[in-house]
Amino acid sequence: MTDAPTQADESEIPVTAEKPDSPVGVTGVDHITLIGSNEEDTVEYYRDILGMPLVLRQPNLDAPEVTHLFFDAGDGRIITFFVNDDRDSDSRPQRTGLGQVHHLAFSIDGERMAEIAEALEDHGYGYNEFDRGAFHSLYTRDHNGLTIELAADKFEIPDDRRGEVLARAQAHRVEEGAEYVKDEHMRAALEELGLPIEEIEIPTTAASGSGGL
């Protein structure tokens, strides 16, 4: 597999789906661990609101007084939290700095976008909705103020071709001089790679673009 040039200026860092010549070569995401508040609030949000099964609970092996919770995000990838019942949740928006988490993004079924937005509101969670070009997203916050993105693909893309499709769409974006990847760049990338162009109908909500996060 080779990629067409993806930058107008070849002196810039290239964007490509080619595997780099690196000393490690990771094979995927195993898990991501965050510092949570208490177990009850964490389980209520990530299991009962987002729908992630709690698949493992054990002491933090480096700090046994802390509980380590493991949630299945739905594709075999795991999100874990270090929690302690002495910690209160704080729903105020987080302020992020270097090395901190800006947001977590999880995949959702785009055809259920409006239904999911309504469910968030019914459970007291505000949201904003935006068309991000390559995908369509709801943004909300968890019980500790961490921004959560619920992203829906606008096109059917095989998981093992996702990076390749995005790299090709990037090439078309740069060639056109567009600010961000748009639907037409995704269509062109899929066609160029010989993949079927299957668009997903995403019902938008009445609060699209605002919502009240």
C-alpha positions as CSV (number, residue, x, y, z in Angstrom):
1,M,0.0,0.0,0.0
2,T,1.3,3.4,-0.9
3,D,-0.2,6.8,-0.2
4,A,-0.3,9.8,-2.5
5,P,1.3,12.9,-1.1
6,T,-0.9,14.4,1.6
7,Q,0.7,17.8,2.2
8,A,1.0,20.8,0.0
9,D,4.4,21.5,1.4
10,E,6.7,18.4,1.5
11,S,8.8,20.0,4.3
12,E,5.8,19.4,6.6
13,I,5.4,16.2,8.6
14,P,3.6,13.8,6.3
15,V,0.2,12.4,7.0
16,T,0.0,8.7,5.9
17,A,-1.5,5.4,6.8
18,E,1.9,3.7,6.2
19,K,3.4,2.0,9.2
20,P,6.5,4.1,10.4
21,D,9.9,2.6,10.9
22,S,9.7,2.7,14.7
23,P,11.5,0.7,17.5
24,V,8.3,-0.5,19.2
25,G,5.4,-0.8,16.7
26,V,2.2,-1.0,18.8
27,T,-0.5,-3.3,17.6
28,G,-3.6,-1.5,19.1
29,V,-5.1,0.1,22.1
30,D,-5.2,-2.3,25.1
31,H,-6.7,0.0,27.7
32,I,-6.8,3.6,28.9
33,T,-6.8,4.4,32.6
34,L,-8.2,7.5,34.2
35,I,-8.4,8.8,37.8
36,G,-12.1,8.5,38.8
37,S,-14.0,9.6,41.9
38,N,-16.0,6.9,43.7
39,E,-17.2,3.5,42.5
40,E,-20.9,4.1,42.6
41,D,-20.9,7.3,40.5
42,T,-18.4,5.8,38.0
43,V,-20.4,2.6,37.5
44,E,-23.7,4.6,37.2
45,Y,-22.3,6.8,34.4
46,Y,-20.1,4.4,32.4
47,R,-22.3,1.3,32.8
48,D,-25.8,2.6,33.3
49,I,-25.7,5.7,31.0
50,L,-23.1,4.8,28.3
51,G,-23.8,1.0,28.4
52,M,-20.3,-0.4,29.1
53,P,-20.3,-3.7,31.1
54,L,-18.2,-3.7,34.2
55,V,-16.0,-6.7,33.5
56,L,-13.3,-6.6,36.2
57,R,-13.0,-5.1,39.7
58,Q,-9.8,-5.5,41.7
59,P,-7.4,-3.5,43.9
60,N,-5.0,-1.2,42.2
61,L,-1.9,-3.4,42.3
62,D,0.3,-0.3,43.0
63,A,-2.0,1.2,45.7
64,P,-4.2,-1.6,47.2
65,E,-6.5,1.0,49.0
66,V,-7.7,2.1,45.6
67,T,-10.2,0.1,43.5
68,H,-9.5,-0.6,39.8
69,L,-12.6,-0.8,37.6
70,F,-12.5,-2.2,34.1
71,F,-15.3,-1.4,31.5
72,D,-15.7,-3.0,28.1
73,A,-16.2,-0.1,25.6
74,G,-17.9,-2.5,23.1
75,D,-15.1,-3.5,20.7
76,G,-12.9,-5.4,23.2
77,R,-11.1,-2.2,24.1
78,I,-11.1,-1.4,27.8
79,I,-11.5,1.8,29.8
80,T,-10.4,1.6,33.4
81,F,-10.7,3.9,36.4
82,F,-8.9,4.2,39.7
83,V,-11.6,5.0,42.3
84,N,-11.9,5.5,46.0
85,D,-15.1,5.8,48.0
86,D,-13.6,8.8,49.9
87,R,-13.7,10.9,46.7
88,D,-16.7,13.0,45.8
89,S,-17.7,13.5,42.1
90,D,-17.3,17.0,40.7
91,S,-19.3,17.7,37.6
92,R,-17.8,21.1,36.9
93,P,-15.9,21.3,33.5
94,Q,-12.3,20.2,33.8
95,R,-9.5,22.5,32.9
96,T,-6.9,20.6,30.9
97,G,-3.1,21.2,30.5
98,L,-0.2,19.5,28.9
99,G,-0.3,15.7,29.4
100,Q,-3.9,15.7,30.6
101,V,-6.9,14.2,28.9
102,H,-8.9,16.6,26.7
103,H,-11.8,14.2,26.0
104,L,-12.7,10.6,25.4
105,A,-14.5,9.6,22.2
106,F,-16.7,6.5,21.9
107,S,-18.5,5.1,18.9
108,I,-22.3,5.0,18.7
109,D,-24.9,3.9,16.2
110,G,-25.5,7.0,14.0
111,E,-29.1,5.9,13.3
112,R,-29.8,6.3,17.1
113,M,-28.3,9.8,17.3
114,A,-31.5,11.6,18.2
115,E,-32.6,8.8,20.5
116,I,-29.3,8.9,22.4
117,A,-29.4,12.7,22.7
118,E,-32.9,12.5,24.1
119,A,-31.8,9.9,26.6
120,L,-28.9,12.0,27.8
121,E,-31.3,14.9,28.5
122,D,-33.7,12.6,30.3
123,H,-30.9,11.5,32.6
124,G,-29.8,15.1,33.3
125,Y,-26.8,15.3,31.0
126,G,-26.7,18.2,28.5
127,Y,-25.1,17.9,25.1
128,N,-23.9,19.7,22.0
129,E,-24.1,18.2,18.5
130,F,-21.8,18.9,15.7
131,D,-21.1,17.7,12.1
132,R,-17.3,17.0,12.2
133,G,-16.9,16.2,8.5
134,A,-15.6,12.7,8.7
135,F,-18.2,11.9,11.5
136,H,-21.1,13.3,13.4
137,S,-20.8,13.8,17.2
138,L,-22.6,14.5,20.4
139,Y,-20.5,16.1,23.2
140,T,-21.5,15.7,26.8
141,R,-19.7,15.4,30.2
142,D,-19.4,12.6,32.7
143,H,-20.0,12.9,36.4
144,N,-16.5,14.5,36.9
145,G,-16.7,17.1,34.2
146,L,-14.7,15.1,31.6
147,T,-15.8,15.8,28.1
148,I,-17.2,12.7,26.4
149,E,-17.7,12.6,22.6
150,L,-20.2,10.1,21.2
151,A,-19.1,9.8,17.5
152,A,-21.0,8.3,14.7
153,D,-19.4,7.4,11.3
154,K,-21.1,8.9,8.3
155,F,-19.9,6.2,6.0
156,E,-19.5,2.4,6.4
157,I,-15.7,1.9,6.8
158,P,-14.0,-1.5,7.6
159,D,-12.2,-1.2,10.9
160,D,-8.9,-2.4,9.4
161,R,-9.1,0.3,6.6
162,R,-10.1,3.3,8.8
163,G,-6.6,4.9,9.0
164,E,-6.1,4.4,5.2
165,V,-9.4,6.0,4.4
166,L,-8.7,9.0,6.7
167,A,-5.2,9.4,5.2
168,R,-6.7,9.5,1.7
169,A,-9.4,11.9,2.7
170,Q,-6.7,14.1,4.2
171,A,-4.9,14.1,0.8
172,H,-8.1,15.2,-0.9
173,R,-8.7,17.9,1.7
174,V,-5.2,19.4,1.2
175,E,-5.5,19.2,-2.6
176,E,-8.7,21.2,-2.4
177,G,-7.4,23.6,0.2
178,A,-10.3,22.8,2.6
179,E,-10.1,23.6,6.3
180,Y,-11.3,20.2,7.4
181,V,-12.3,16.8,5.9
182,K,-15.8,16.9,4.4
183,D,-18.2,14.4,3.0
184,E,-16.9,14.7,-0.5
185,H,-13.3,14.0,0.6
186,M,-14.5,10.8,2.4
187,R,-16.4,9.7,-0.8
188,A,-13.4,10.3,-2.9
189,A,-11.2,8.4,-0.5
190,L,-13.5,5.4,-0.5
191,E,-13.8,5.4,-4.3
192,E,-10.1,5.7,-4.7
193,L,-9.5,2.7,-2.4
194,G,-12.1,0.6,-4.2
195,L,-14.4,0.5,-1.1
196,P,-18.2,0.8,-1.4
197,I,-19.7,4.2,-0.7
198,E,-22.4,3.4,1.8
199,E,-23.6,6.5,3.7
200,I,-25.3,6.2,7.1
201,E,-28.4,8.2,7.7
202,I,-28.0,10.1,10.9
203,P,-31.1,11.9,12.3
204,T,-30.0,15.2,13.8
205,T,-31.5,16.6,16.9
206,A,-33.5,19.8,17.3
207,A,-30.5,21.2,19.3
208,S,-27.9,20.5,16.6
209,G,-24.9,22.8,17.1
210,S,-26.0,24.0,20.5
211,G,-27.7,21.7,23.0
212,G,-26.7,23.1,26.4
213,L,-23.6,21.2,27.5
